[in-house]
Amino acid sequence: MSLSALAELLLSNTKELEAAYAKVGETVPTLETLSQTSASDADPAVDQIRDIIVAAAHQVIQTVRPVHETLQLEVMGVLSTNALGIAEEYNFADALAEAGPKGLHIDELSARVGLDIQSIERVMRFLASRHIFKEVLPNTFVNNRISTLMQKNKPLAEIKANPDTRYSEDTLAAAVSYTADDLLLVTPYLSKFLRNPGEWETPFNMAHQSHAKFWEYFDQPGNEWRLRRFAAFMKSAGSHYTSESVGEAINGKSLAPGSVVVDLGGSTGHATMSMYKSFPNLKYIIQDLPELEKGTKEYWGAEAPEALQSSTVTFMPHSFLDPQPVKGAAVYFFRVVLHNWPDKKVVQIMKHLRDVAAPTSKLVVLDPLQEYTCVEPGKKSKVPAPLLENLGIAGTSVFGPVDFQMWMLFNSRERTEENFRGIASESGWKLDSVKPGMLATYTFSVV
């Protein structure tokens, strides 16, 4: 397909996007639009249009830009991570938010955030060249729609006075900080790990020269703030998954009142809360390690005390690596858990569940779906030609980088449908269906 055809695909979907926003009395947000909410945000049709635009625009760029420039920019992507990490650590977005629409000259920004002028100039121009922040006058910058996501939603003075609690609000600042710090530390070790198979369990272990697992790292003295930061990151990431998607995943309408749903590795039960609100007539058991019991009861005591009082929701200390004590549950449920574990461990986990499952039991897994970039033989394309079948950098392919994170931290992975079919066949389950989405819903039945 010609470049003109790609451009036409981009233009036609842009018009569709504008029409969708006009339908609810809005215009498509620009980079200068600081509000992050829109009536169109929850519309799957709008998401699909947006994904096609992003995929087409990126393919146009990759097609027309000189290929040596593309390769150089890709290999230097780590510099963007560093620049964003500096901007977040020194609270650039928070300082600019307090300054208002006129922004700040780098001299004043330096005085407010405590970083030298030259460093600020270089970082800000690097990011503004990528449409993160905006330079409104020479060396004068303001926030834009992207940079506001790094705001911590607290006064700058409070952030400086109490840096250990700066990530208590639901923003992406914690994600930026974690990625530019803990994750960036591990990144150079992936290739070294591959060159030395068997020496360390994961690239993470190699980087830290320790056999402590990822979660144990946060429990080490001095890392308390890192744990709070990571928890804020996970909370922010989880906020993008709607409660409706969790309720739909277990097909709660088809379950008889009193049916048991086991939320394995459920932490304090945020996924269970979504299911409970949709289907309060079911019984829920949250399983996780003993140290999470106190926090779980505090969370439910504040959010839905009646669920605890009636024993509709209970917490059971249990590791899913051990044999499963709950026999014959209607649903055994995982949300964004199995991608933390390598295939052999996932087979072990699923075998434990198969050992106690009833003939009618279902295993429901919410996890990212890795999709091929090409059309599978015998199947029709789901996207307009000539786009990549997984829409490249758009849509759920955001989980491509997450796959590398799983690799580096746990030596695990995000999985394709075929990967899960293989694991199911080894563990006594059959993959019945896969429902695509921001998180795919994998539904298994017993063999």
C-alpha positions in Angstrom: 0.0 0.0 0.0 1.3 3.5 -0.9 2.2 6.2 1.5 -0.8 8.2 0.2 -3.1 5.4 1.3 -1.5 5.4 4.8 -2.1 9.1 4.9 -5.7 8.7 3.8 -6.2 6.1 6.6 -4.8 8.6 9.0 -7.0 11.4 7.8 -10.3 9.4 7.6 -9.9 8.2 11.2 -9.0 11.7 12.4 -12.3 12.9 11.0 -14.1 10.0 12.7 -12.4 10.9 16.0 -13.4 14.5 15.7 -17.0 13.4 14.9 -17.1 11.2 18.0 -16.0 14.0 20.2 -18.5 16.4 18.6 -21.3 14.0 19.3 -20.8 14.6 23.0 -20.2 18.3 22.6 -16.5 18.2 22.9 -13.4 18.7 20.7 -10.4 16.4 20.5 -8.0 17.5 23.3 -4.9 19.2 22.1 -1.5 19.1 23.9 -2.5 22.4 25.5 -5.7 20.8 27.0 -4.7 20.2 30.6 -7.8 18.3 31.7 -7.4 14.6 31.5 -11.1 13.5 31.5 -13.5 13.3 28.7 -17.0 11.8 28.1 -15.4 9.9 25.2 -12.7 8.2 27.3 -14.8 5.1 28.2 -16.1 4.6 24.6 -14.4 1.4 23.1 -15.2 2.7 19.6 -13.2 5.9 20.3 -10.3 3.8 21.6 -10.2 1.8 18.4 -10.2 4.9 16.2 -7.5 6.4 18.4 -5.4 3.3 18.1 -5.6 3.3 14.3 -4.5 6.9 14.2 -1.5 6.3 16.4 -0.6 3.1 14.5 -0.9 4.8 11.1 1.0 8.0 12.2 3.8 5.9 13.6 4.0 3.8 10.4 4.1 7.0 8.3 7.0 8.3 10.5 8.9 5.1 10.3 8.4 5.0 6.5 9.4 8.5 5.6 12.2 9.3 8.2 15.7 8.4 7.1 16.3 4.9 8.3 19.6 5.7 10.0 17.9 8.4 12.0 15.2 5.9 13.1 17.7 3.4 14.3 19.7 6.0 16.2 16.6 7.4 17.9 15.4 3.9 18.9 18.7 2.8 20.4 18.9 6.1 22.4 15.5 5.7 23.9 17.1 5.2 27.3 17.9 8.9 27.2 14.2 9.8 27.3 13.9 7.6 30.4 16.7 9.5 32.1 15.3 12.9 31.1 11.8 12.0 32.4 13.4 10.7 35.6 15.2 14.0 36.2 12.1 16.0 35.5 10.1 13.9 38.0 12.7 13.8 40.7 13.1 17.5 40.7 9.3 18.1 40.5 9.4 20.2 37.3 5.7 19.6 36.6 4.6 20.5 40.2 6.6 23.8 40.1 5.1 24.7 36.7 1.6 23.9 37.9 2.0 26.4 40.8 3.4 29.0 38.4 0.3 29.0 36.3 -0.3 29.5 32.6 2.6 31.9 32.0 5.1 29.2 33.1 8.6 29.8 34.4 11.9 30.9 33.0 14.6 28.3 33.7 16.3 30.8 36.2 13.2 30.8 38.3 12.5 27.1 37.8 16.1 26.4 39.1 15.5 28.5 42.2 12.2 26.6 42.9 13.4 23.0 42.3 17.0 23.2 43.4 18.7 22.1 40.1 21.3 24.1 38.2 20.1 26.2 35.2 22.1 24.5 32.5 20.8 21.0 33.5 17.2 22.2 33.5 17.6 23.8 30.1 19.0 20.7 28.5 16.4 18.3 30.1 13.4 20.6 29.3 14.4 21.2 25.7 15.0 17.5 25.2 11.5 16.8 26.5 9.8 19.7 24.9 11.2 18.5 21.5 9.2 15.4 22.2 6.0 17.3 23.1 6.5 16.8 26.9 6.3 20.3 28.4 6.1 23.3 26.1 8.6 26.1 25.5 6.4 29.3 25.1 9.3 31.8 25.1 13.0 31.1 24.9 13.9 29.2 28.1 10.4 29.6 29.5 8.3 26.5 29.9 4.8 25.5 30.8 3.1 22.2 31.4 1.1 20.5 28.7 -1.3 17.6 28.6 1.5 15.0 28.9 3.7 16.6 31.5 0.8 17.2 33.9 0.7 13.4 34.4 3.9 13.8 36.4 2.3 16.2 38.9 2.0 14.7 42.4 -1.0 16.8 43.2 0.5 18.3 46.3 2.1 21.7 47.1 5.7 21.8 46.1 6.7 22.8 49.7 5.0 19.7 51.1 6.7 17.4 48.5 10.1 18.8 49.5 9.3 18.6 53.3 8.0 15.0 53.1 9.7 13.4 50.1 9.0 9.8 51.4 5.2 10.4 51.1 5.3 12.2 47.8 3.7 9.3 45.9 0.6 8.9 48.0 -1.7 10.3 45.3 -2.9 8.5 42.2 -0.6 9.9 39.5 1.9 8.5 37.0 4.8 10.3 38.8 5.5 7.1 40.7 5.6 5.1 37.4 8.1 7.5 35.9 10.3 7.5 39.0 10.2 3.7 39.4 11.1 3.2 35.7 13.9 5.7 35.7 15.3 4.3 38.9 14.8 0.6 39.9 14.0 -0.6 36.4 16.7 1.4 34.6 19.2 -0.1 36.9 18.4 -3.6 35.7 18.1 -2.9 32.0 21.8 -3.2 31.0 21.9 -6.7 32.6 19.4 -8.4 30.2 22.0 -9.2 27.5 24.6 -10.2 30.2 22.0 -12.5 31.7 21.5 -14.2 28.3 25.2 -14.6 27.9 25.5 -16.4 31.2 22.5 -18.8 31.4 21.9 -20.4 34.8 24.2 -18.1 36.7 21.4 -16.0 38.2 17.6 -16.6 38.4 16.8 -13.2 36.7 18.5 -10.1 35.3 17.2 -8.4 38.4 19.2 -10.8 40.6 22.3 -10.3 38.5 22.0 -6.5 38.7 21.8 -6.6 42.5 24.2 -9.5 42.9 21.7 -11.0 45.2 19.3 -14.0 45.2 16.6 -12.0 46.9 13.4 -12.0 44.9 11.9 -8.8 43.5 9.3 -8.5 46.3 11.9 -9.2 49.0 14.0 -6.3 47.7 11.3 -3.9 48.8 11.3 -5.4 52.3 15.0 -4.6 52.9 15.8 -1.8 55.4 15.9 1.6 53.7 13.6 0.6 50.8 10.4 1.4 52.6 9.9 4.5 50.3 10.5 2.3 47.3 7.7 0.0 48.3 5.4 3.0 48.8 6.4 4.2 45.3 5.8 0.9 43.7 2.4 0.5 45.4 1.4 3.9 44.1 2.6 2.9 40.6 0.5 -0.3 40.8 -2.5 1.6 42.0 -2.3 4.1 39.2 -1.9 1.3 36.6 -4.9 -0.6 38.1 -7.1 2.5 37.8 -7.2 2.0 34.0 -9.0 -1.3 34.4 -12.7 -0.8 34.8 -14.7 -2.7 37.5 -17.1 -3.8 34.8 -14.3 -5.7 33.0 -13.6 -7.6 36.2 -17.2 -8.4 36.8 -17.7 -9.5 33.2 -14.6 -11.7 33.3 -16.1 -14.1 35.9 -19.5 -14.1 34.1 -21.1 -13.5 37.4 -24.7 -13.4 36.0 -24.4 -17.1 35.2 -23.3 -18.1 38.7 -25.8 -19.3 41.4 -26.1 -17.3 44.6 -23.5 -18.3 47.1 -21.1 -19.6 44.4 -17.5 -19.3 45.6 -14.9 -17.2 43.7 -11.3 -17.5 44.8 -9.1 -14.4 44.1 -5.6 -15.9 44.1 -2.7 -13.5 44.8 -5.5 -10.9 45.4 -3.4 -8.6 47.6 -5.9 -6.6 49.6 -8.8 -7.4 47.3 -9.2 -4.5 44.9 -10.3 -6.9 42.1 -12.6 -8.7 44.5 -14.1 -5.4 45.5 -15.1 -4.8 41.8 -16.6 -8.3 41.6 -18.4 -7.8 44.9 -20.0 -4.5 43.9 -21.3 -6.2 40.7 -22.3 -9.5 42.3 -22.8 -9.2 46.0 -24.7 -12.5 46.1 -21.5 -14.5 45.6 -19.0 -15.7 48.1 -15.4 -14.4 47.8 -12.2 -15.7 49.2 -9.1 -13.5 48.9 -5.9 -15.5 49.0 -2.5 -14.0 49.5 0.5 -14.1 51.9 -0.2 -13.8 55.7 1.4 -10.3 56.0 -1.4 -8.9 53.8 -4.3 -10.0 56.0 -4.2 -6.9 58.3 -4.2 -4.5 55.3 -7.0 -6.4 53.6 -9.2 -6.2 56.7 -8.5 -2.5 57.1 -9.4 -1.9 53.4 -12.6 -3.8 53.5 -13.5 -2.5 56.9 -13.4 1.0 55.4 -14.9 0.3 52.0 -17.4 -2.5 52.5 -17.6 -3.6 56.2 -20.8 -5.4 55.6 -19.0 -7.9 53.3 -16.6 -8.9 56.2 -19.4 -9.0 58.8 -21.5 -11.3 56.7 -18.5 -13.4 55.7 -19.4 -12.7 52.1 -15.7 -11.8 51.7 -13.0 -13.6 53.7 -9.2 -13.5 53.6 -7.3 -16.8 53.5 -3.5 -16.8 54.1 -2.2 -19.0 51.2 0.6 -19.2 48.6 -0.7 -20.3 45.2 2.6 -22.2 44.8 1.2 -24.6 47.5 -1.7 -27.1 47.1 -5.0 -25.3 46.9 -7.2 -25.8 50.0 -10.5 -24.6 48.5 -12.1 -27.4 46.6 -14.7 -27.1 43.9 -14.9 -23.3 43.7 -17.1 -22.0 40.9 -14.3 -19.7 39.8 -10.5 -19.5 40.5 -9.4 -16.1 39.5 -6.1 -14.3 38.8 -5.7 -10.7 37.8 -2.3 -9.6 36.5 -0.5 -12.3 38.5 0.6 -15.1 36.2 2.7 -12.9 34.0 5.0 -12.6 37.0 5.9 -16.2 36.8 7.8 -18.4 34.3 6.0 -21.1 32.4 7.1 -24.0 34.7 5.8 -22.2 37.7 2.5 -21.3 36.0 2.0 -25.0 35.1 2.6 -25.9 38.8 0.1 -23.2 39.9 -2.6 -24.3 37.5 -2.1 -28.0 38.4 -2.8 -27.2 42.0 -6.1 -25.7 41.0 -6.9 -28.6 38.6 -6.4 -31.0 41.5 -9.3 -29.5 43.5 -11.5 -28.2 40.7 -15.0 -29.5 40.2 -16.1 -30.6 36.7 -17.9 -27.2 36.4 -15.1 -25.1 37.8 -13.7 -22.3 35.7 -10.3 -20.7 35.8 -10.4 -17.1 34.8 -7.2 -15.2 34.1 -6.9 -11.5 33.4 -3.5 -10.9 31.9 -2.1 -8.9 28.9 -2.4 -10.6 25.5 0.7 -10.6 23.3 -0.4 -10.5 19.7 1.5 -11.3 16.6 2.5 -8.4 14.3 1.3 -10.4 11.3 -1.9 -12.1 10.4 -2.0 -15.7 11.5 -2.4 -18.3 8.6 -6.1 -19.1 8.0 -7.3 -16.0 9.8 -8.6 -12.6 8.6 -6.9 -9.4 9.6 -8.7 -7.4 12.3 -7.1 -4.1 11.3 -7.0 -1.9 8.2 -4.1 -2.7 5.8 -1.2 -2.0 5.9 -1.1 -1.6 9.6 0.7 -4.2 11.8 -1.8 -6.7 13.1 -1.1 -5.8 16.7 -1.3 -2.1 15.8 2.4 -1.6 16.6 3.0 0.9 19.4 -0.8 1.5 19.7 -3.5 -0.3 21.7 -2.6 -3.2 23.9 0.9 -3.3 22.4 1.7 -1.0 25.2 2.4 -4.3 26.9 5.4 -5.0 24.7 7.6 -3.1 27.1 5.9 -4.7 30.0 6.9 -8.1 28.6 10.6 -6.9 28.8 10.0 -5.8 32.4 8.7 -9.3 33.2 11.7 -10.8 31.6 14.1 -8.6 33.5 12.5 -8.8 36.9 11.1 -12.4 37.0 12.4 -14.2 33.9 8.7 -14.5 33.0 6.7 -13.1 30.1 3.5 -11.8 28.7 1.9 -14.6 26.7 0.2 -15.2 23.4 -3.0 -17.2 23.2 -0.9 -20.1 21.9 1.4 -19.9 24.9 -1.6 -20.2 27.3 -3.0 -23.2 25.3 0.3 -25.0 25.8 0.4 -24.3 29.5 -3.3 -25.4 29.8 -2.6 -28.7 28.1 0.3 -29.4 30.5 -1.8 -28.6 33.6 -5.1 -30.4 32.9 -7.1 -27.4 31.7 -8.5 -26.4 28.4 -8.5 -22.8 27.1 -12.2 -22.1 26.1 -12.0 -18.5 25.1 -9.9 -15.4 24.9 -11.6 -12.0 25.1 -9.3 -9.2 24.0 -9.1 -6.0 25.9 -6.7 -3.8 27.8 -6.4 -6.9 29.9 -7.5 -10.0 28.0 -9.8 -12.5 29.7 -8.7 -16.1 29.4 -11.3 -18.6 30.5 -10.3 -22.2 31.1 -12.4 -25.3 31.9 -11.3 -28.7 33.3 -10.3 -31.4 30.8 
